[in-house]
């Protein structure tokens, strides 16, 4: 152990029992640059030495592997660790991408992605079904170079696709779950009064809607957007129609 420590401290390469200096191990694209037999032998010697230090055996190598990883975790800089992982295709494809895909899948089902999708749908006016579907595809899909495949996912690295917005059907399902109170059809509610002039659309009764709207603003409690116009805090002013109709233009308002 003393000779080994001296070799490490002095920066010299370990020697073979015959006194010949061993060539250092280097990784090229995540693989050893040594001949196959030499690389296999060194891995075996490494495991034997680690088993002596950390315990374990050839049939139960876990303590040795734990010790190697713990040493690597404590002694290796984060940038170097990142290079080791990303330079190895197996680690990138099987480990990194698997963990990433699980996180992406969880995110796509999360409330954050629901809000993200709803915000996209209502951004600068309602998009509509076709526009939303087009935006969703444009954000997460691209033309594929493979035969018999028109599109493929946009990936930030191999096998790591970016999170997708909700599908339109799932978006509608989530929107319908939002409690907005009672919504009435103008055509059905006023069918006797609109025989000559057919009106399509929906409306909500103010007695129910205004307290709900007031509650929304008060919960937000954003000082920069809530104006009380000289009235006590918590007093909301309601104006219906253009120019404050029916209360008059900026003269009389309903208070509650």
C-alpha positions as CSV (number, residue, x, y, z in Angstrom):
1,X,0.0,0.0,0.0
2,X,2.9,2.4,0.7
3,X,4.4,1.9,-2.8
4,X,1.0,2.5,-4.3
5,X,0.5,5.7,-2.4
6,X,3.9,6.9,-3.4
7,X,3.1,6.2,-7.0
8,X,-0.2,8.1,-6.7
9,X,1.4,11.1,-4.9
10,X,4.3,11.4,-7.3
11,X,2.1,11.1,-10.4
12,X,4.1,8.2,-11.9
13,X,2.3,5.3,-13.6
14,X,1.9,2.0,-11.7
15,X,4.4,-0.6,-12.7
16,X,4.0,-4.3,-13.4
17,X,5.6,-6.9,-11.2
18,X,8.5,-7.0,-13.7
19,X,9.2,-3.3,-13.4
20,X,7.6,-2.3,-16.7
21,X,5.5,0.9,-16.6
22,X,1.9,0.3,-17.5
23,X,0.3,2.6,-20.1
24,X,-2.4,4.8,-18.6
25,X,-6.1,4.1,-19.2
26,X,-7.9,6.6,-21.3
27,X,-11.5,6.7,-22.4
28,X,-12.4,7.6,-25.9
29,X,-16.1,8.1,-26.5
30,X,-16.8,6.2,-23.2
31,X,-14.6,3.2,-24.1
32,X,-11.2,2.2,-23.0
33,X,-8.3,2.9,-25.4
34,X,-6.5,-0.3,-24.3
35,X,-6.5,-3.6,-26.1
36,X,-9.5,-5.7,-25.2
37,X,-7.5,-8.3,-23.2
38,X,-5.6,-5.6,-21.3
39,X,-8.8,-3.7,-20.5
40,X,-10.5,-6.8,-19.3
41,X,-7.5,-7.7,-17.1
42,X,-7.4,-4.2,-15.5
43,X,-11.1,-4.3,-14.7
44,X,-10.6,-7.6,-13.0
45,X,-7.7,-6.3,-11.0
46,X,-9.7,-3.2,-10.1
47,X,-12.5,-5.3,-8.7
48,X,-10.1,-7.5,-6.8
49,X,-8.5,-4.5,-5.2
50,X,-11.9,-2.9,-4.4
51,X,-13.1,-6.1,-2.9
52,X,-10.1,-6.2,-0.6
53,X,-10.8,-2.6,0.5
54,X,-14.6,-2.5,0.7
55,X,-15.5,-6.2,1.0
56,X,-17.5,-8.4,-1.2
57,X,-16.4,-11.2,-3.5
58,X,-16.6,-12.3,-7.2
59,X,-20.1,-13.8,-6.5
60,X,-21.2,-10.7,-4.5
61,X,-19.5,-7.6,-6.0
62,X,-21.9,-5.0,-4.6
63,X,-19.8,-3.8,-1.7
64,X,-16.8,-3.3,-4.1
65,X,-19.0,-1.5,-6.6
66,X,-20.5,0.7,-3.9
67,X,-17.1,1.6,-2.7
68,X,-15.9,2.4,-6.3
69,X,-19.0,4.6,-6.9
70,X,-18.7,6.3,-3.5
71,X,-15.1,7.2,-4.3
72,X,-15.9,8.4,-7.7
73,X,-18.8,10.5,-6.3
74,X,-16.6,12.1,-3.7
75,X,-13.3,12.5,-5.7
76,X,-14.6,13.2,-9.2
77,X,-15.6,16.7,-10.2
78,X,-19.1,17.2,-11.4
79,X,-18.0,18.2,-14.9
80,X,-15.9,15.1,-15.3
81,X,-18.7,12.9,-14.0
82,X,-21.0,14.5,-16.5
83,X,-18.6,13.8,-19.3
84,X,-18.2,10.1,-18.2
85,X,-22.0,9.6,-18.3
86,X,-22.7,11.4,-21.5
87,X,-19.8,9.9,-23.4
88,X,-21.1,6.4,-22.8
89,X,-24.0,5.5,-25.2
90,X,-25.3,2.8,-22.9
91,X,-25.6,5.1,-19.9
92,X,-27.1,7.8,-22.0
93,X,-29.7,5.6,-23.7
94,X,-30.5,3.2,-20.9
95,X,-30.2,5.3,-17.8
96,X,-30.4,9.0,-18.6
97,X,-33.1,8.7,-21.2
98,X,-35.1,6.3,-19.1
99,X,-35.1,8.6,-16.1
100,X,-35.8,11.6,-18.3
101,X,-38.7,9.9,-20.0
102,X,-40.3,9.0,-16.6
103,X,-40.0,12.7,-15.5
104,X,-41.4,13.9,-18.8
105,X,-44.3,11.5,-18.5
106,X,-45.1,12.6,-15.0
107,X,-44.8,16.3,-16.0
108,X,-47.2,15.8,-19.0
109,X,-49.8,14.4,-16.5
110,X,-49.2,17.1,-13.9
111,X,-51.4,20.2,-13.1
112,X,-48.5,22.4,-14.3
113,X,-48.8,21.0,-17.8
114,X,-52.6,21.3,-17.6
115,X,-52.2,25.0,-16.8
116,X,-49.6,25.4,-19.5
117,X,-51.9,23.8,-22.1
118,X,-54.9,26.0,-21.1
119,X,-52.7,29.1,-21.1
120,X,-51.6,28.2,-24.7
121,X,-55.2,27.6,-25.8
122,X,-56.5,31.0,-24.5
123,X,-53.4,33.0,-25.3
124,X,-54.3,36.2,-27.2
125,X,-57.8,34.9,-27.7
126,X,-59.2,31.4,-28.0
127,X,-57.3,29.3,-30.6
128,X,-59.9,26.8,-31.6
129,X,-59.4,23.1,-32.1
130,X,-57.4,23.1,-35.4
131,X,-55.1,26.0,-34.4
132,X,-54.4,24.4,-31.0
133,X,-53.6,21.0,-32.6
134,X,-51.3,22.8,-35.1
135,X,-49.4,24.7,-32.4
136,X,-49.1,21.5,-30.3
137,X,-47.5,19.6,-33.2
138,X,-45.2,22.6,-34.1
139,X,-43.9,22.8,-30.6
140,X,-43.1,19.1,-30.0
141,X,-42.9,17.3,-33.4
142,X,-40.8,17.6,-36.5
143,X,-40.6,16.0,-39.9
144,X,-39.0,12.6,-39.8
145,X,-36.2,11.4,-42.1
146,X,-37.3,7.8,-41.6
147,X,-39.4,6.0,-44.2
148,X,-43.0,5.3,-43.4
149,X,-42.9,7.9,-40.6
150,X,-44.1,11.4,-41.2
151,X,-43.2,13.0,-37.9
152,X,-41.0,12.3,-34.9
153,X,-40.6,14.0,-31.5
154,X,-38.3,17.0,-31.0
155,X,-35.6,15.8,-28.6
156,X,-33.2,17.8,-26.6
157,X,-30.8,14.8,-26.7
158,X,-31.1,11.3,-28.0
159,X,-34.3,9.6,-26.8
160,X,-35.2,12.6,-24.6
161,X,-38.3,14.2,-26.2
162,X,-39.5,17.6,-24.9
163,X,-42.8,17.6,-23.0
164,X,-46.0,17.8,-25.1
165,X,-49.0,19.9,-24.5
166,X,-52.2,18.0,-23.7
167,X,-54.1,16.6,-26.7
168,X,-57.1,18.6,-27.6
169,X,-59.6,16.1,-26.2
170,X,-57.7,15.9,-22.9
171,X,-57.6,19.7,-22.8
172,X,-61.4,20.0,-23.3
173,X,-61.8,17.4,-20.6
174,X,-59.7,19.4,-18.1
175,X,-61.5,22.7,-19.1
176,X,-64.9,21.1,-18.5
177,X,-63.7,20.1,-15.0
178,X,-63.2,23.8,-14.0
179,X,-66.1,25.0,-11.9
180,X,-67.4,28.2,-13.5
181,X,-71.0,28.2,-12.3
182,X,-74.1,27.8,-14.3
183,X,-73.9,28.7,-18.0
184,X,-77.2,29.1,-19.9
185,X,-77.9,28.9,-23.6
186,X,-79.4,32.2,-25.0
187,X,-81.2,30.2,-27.7
188,X,-82.9,27.9,-25.2
189,X,-83.4,30.4,-22.4
190,X,-85.0,33.1,-24.5
191,X,-86.6,30.9,-27.2
192,X,-90.0,32.5,-26.9
193,X,-88.6,36.0,-27.1
194,X,-86.2,35.5,-30.0
195,X,-88.5,33.9,-32.6
196,X,-87.8,36.7,-35.2
197,X,-84.1,37.2,-34.4
198,X,-82.2,34.0,-33.7
199,X,-79.4,34.6,-31.2
200,X,-76.7,32.0,-30.5
201,X,-74.4,32.0,-27.5
202,X,-74.3,31.6,-23.7
203,X,-74.6,33.7,-20.7
204,X,-74.3,33.6,-16.9
205,X,-76.6,35.3,-14.3
206,X,-74.9,38.3,-12.7
207,X,-76.2,37.4,-9.2
208,X,-74.0,34.3,-9.3
209,X,-71.2,35.4,-11.5
210,X,-70.2,38.7,-9.9
211,X,-69.4,37.4,-6.4
212,X,-67.4,34.6,-8.1
213,X,-65.5,37.2,-10.2
214,X,-64.9,39.4,-7.1
215,X,-63.6,36.4,-5.2
216,X,-61.2,35.7,-8.0
217,X,-59.7,39.2,-7.9
218,X,-59.5,39.3,-4.1
219,X,-57.7,36.0,-3.9
220,X,-55.1,37.3,-6.4
221,X,-54.6,40.4,-4.3
222,X,-52.2,42.0,-6.7
223,X,-51.7,45.6,-5.6
224,X,-50.5,46.7,-9.0
225,X,-53.7,45.6,-10.7
226,X,-56.4,46.1,-8.0
227,X,-57.7,49.7,-8.0
228,X,-60.3,50.9,-5.5
229,X,-61.0,54.3,-7.0
230,X,-61.1,56.0,-3.6
231,X,-63.5,53.5,-2.1
232,X,-62.7,51.2,0.9
233,X,-60.5,48.3,0.0
234,X,-62.6,45.3,-1.0
235,X,-65.3,47.5,-2.7
236,X,-65.7,46.4,-6.3
237,X,-67.3,48.7,-9.0
238,X,-69.4,47.0,-11.7
239,X,-70.1,48.6,-15.1
240,X,-72.2,46.8,-17.7
241,X,-72.0,47.5,-21.4
242,X,-70.2,50.2,-23.3
243,X,-69.4,53.5,-21.5
244,X,-70.6,52.1,-18.2
245,X,-74.1,51.4,-19.4
246,X,-76.7,51.3,-17.8
247,X,-75.1,53.4,-15.0
248,X,-73.9,56.3,-17.2
249,X,-70.4,57.1,-18.4
250,X,-68.0,57.1,-15.4
251,X,-70.6,58.7,-13.2
252,X,-72.6,56.2,-11.3
253,X,-71.7,52.6,-10.6
254,X,-73.1,49.7,-8.7
255,X,-71.3,48.9,-5.5
256,X,-71.2,45.7,-3.5
